[in-house]
Every structure is written in structure tokens, then in C-alpha cells.
């Protein structure tokens, strides 16, 4: 019998204990015991999959990982303490002194800091290319290029990168193709279908969905993930078993949540795109999006984020945030509650003005993480804040 991936994910769980619990228990332990010396020796020699120490293996963490493998259609995964630890581990596992990283220009602010400030300290070079410039991507490849890294949709401008074209390019030049799929989620986009070797998530966002815990995960084939596992086993960016248990429970409702987030976001985009207070608005599956055709090809829905440029620049952006009555002002996204942020003064505030303009982070840019509230209430708060 064919089983849908959502059904398979929900029914994937750790082995039931003698208590016959229906919901998976929480394995809140730092270490695991062995019956004898030989069992312990075999575990440390990697001759079996027995748990040793929760820094690198734990049943609660494994259940979350296994469920994500089902959703992303990947062989293996390693869950980490945050999205950024997953990004950093993916870079440092495979990039060495003298190597070159090719990345989309528009990336999360902390990822930008890692690429431009931390990797150079290890002798790792990088080049940025605009999302839509596929010819520029190929021209930027060097003999020492080892990895292509992309976010799509990008943060915060929601540009779309053609995963199929990028995947072909990576395969042609024998490069590791690494995709941050945080914004789209496995429900909205499957990078593995387009040739991604590694898929990264900040589980803190939509995967949790309620703003409770930090977490990250990277998924791929067994060989690549084993290399990441060895790096993380020694360096220690472990996901807490408690956080993993929370995240695993959250995955059971991910599909239904994302359906509501996406439908709310699409409705808001339609209602706001011609508003006189804004210069432009972006939502991936809105026909006015510059890469609409690509988004429709590779995304199952437009996701739960939209962004727009307020007329009046920096002061208009700050005034808008101050005028909100219901929507939260916080450094997060992917919550049940709608969130507004002003990237130019917050998440990307440490970039120079030139760097921000290169990725279209304009002074009046507002990013909305659309929650699960009634769509008319979200819209009403945005409209009154625009007028305020």
C-alpha cells in the first residue's frame, strides 16, 4: 500500500516502551547505559547504532530527524541547536582553506556575517551572485569552488532562485548544492527534487510554529550527513532532547498550519499590493512577483511571508511598527501570531547601506510573517498602521 509522506511522517516514531505509550516519550538524559563492556566497545567503535551520549545521539532527536528525512525525501540528517549551527556545520564540514563558496547575494544577516567575516579567517573565499542572474552564477564558478549555497525565497526580500537551474549547474561542475529551505518549509518546496545535496532548516521558525524553542537541521545523503555528524560530534552543536521532542510534535501539524499561513498571506498580498501607502509588494505566487513563473514551478504554495516597501523610507517603516496594535514586533518568524519586522534597522542593520541596497533591503521595507489569526484582523491592523 502506498503511504503519503505526511502519513509516513506522523507515524514515524521511536520504539514504544513497555509502558505502551501512544505519544513518544521524552528521553531527557545525557548518557546511555550498556549491559557489558563488549556492547560499550562496539558502540564507541561505530559497529552499531546504540546511543552513547546525547551530544551526538538521542532517541528524541532521532525521531525529529527521521520525520524530517521523510518530509524532505532525504536519506539522513543531523539536528543541531539552531538554524545557524546547521548552516555553520554545513560550511565548515566541507569547505577548507583555499576553497571557494558561491552564494546568493540575499541571505539572512547572520549567514552573511559567517560568509564575509568568519569563513575568511579559515582561508575560505566567497562570491555573491544575484538571485535571478543564472548566467552570472556560472561565470562566478572558479577552479576552487566547492559549494553553491542558496536561500529561496530569500530573506527578507523574497526573491526566488531557480532550483532546477542551480541544481544542474552544481552537478555540471561537481559542486555540493546546499539549500536553506526555511522560508518555504518541506510542505511548500522540496529542494531534493531539484538536485539539492544538502537541505537546511532553522527549526525555530515554521517547523516549531509557536515561537517556543530553538533548533536546526541539515539533511542529505548518508555520506554527506555522516561527515557533518563527525564534525558536530566533536564540536558539540547538539539539539536539546526536549527541543527535539517539541519539534517532533509540531511536525504533526505542519501541513495544516502551512495551508492556513499561506492562504492568509496570499489574501493579504492581494488586498495590499495596490495600496497607496506602498511602492511595491512581493509574495512568491502573486503574478506581479518578478520570478512568479519559477515560484509556481518549484513551490507548492507561496509560504507565510510577504514584504512591501512603504513610501517615506526609514521613518515610515519605524512609524508603521510603532502603530501596530495586534501584530507582534519581535526578532522571529513562523509563529502562530503575526509578526512584523523592519530589516534595515534590525536583522540586517549591521550591513552597510550599500550592502543592503545590493539585496534590495530598502529603508522602508517591512516583512510580515503571517500568523494564524483571522485574516481580516491581520489586514485591519496593517491598514490602520499604514494610516497611522
Secondary structure, 3 states (H helix, E strand, C coil): CCCCHHHHHHHCCCCCCCCCCCCCCCCCCCECCCCCHHHHHHHHCCCCCCCCECCCCCHHHHHHHHHHHHHHCCCEEEEECCHHHHHHHHHHHHCCCCCEEEEECCCCHHHHHHHHHHHHHHCCEEEEECCCCHHHHHHCCCCCEEEEEEECCCCCCCCCCCHHHHHHHHHHCCCEEEEECCCCHHHHECHHHHCCCEEEEECCCCCCCCCCCCCEEEEECHHHHHHHHHHHHHHCCECCHHHHHHHHHHHCCHHHHHHHHHHHHHHHHHHHCCCCCEEEEECCCCCCCCCHHHHHHHECCCCCEEEEEECCHHHHHHHHHHHCCCCEECCCCCCCCCEEECHHHCCCCCCCHHHHHHCCCCCCEEEEECCCCCHHHHHHHHHHHHHC
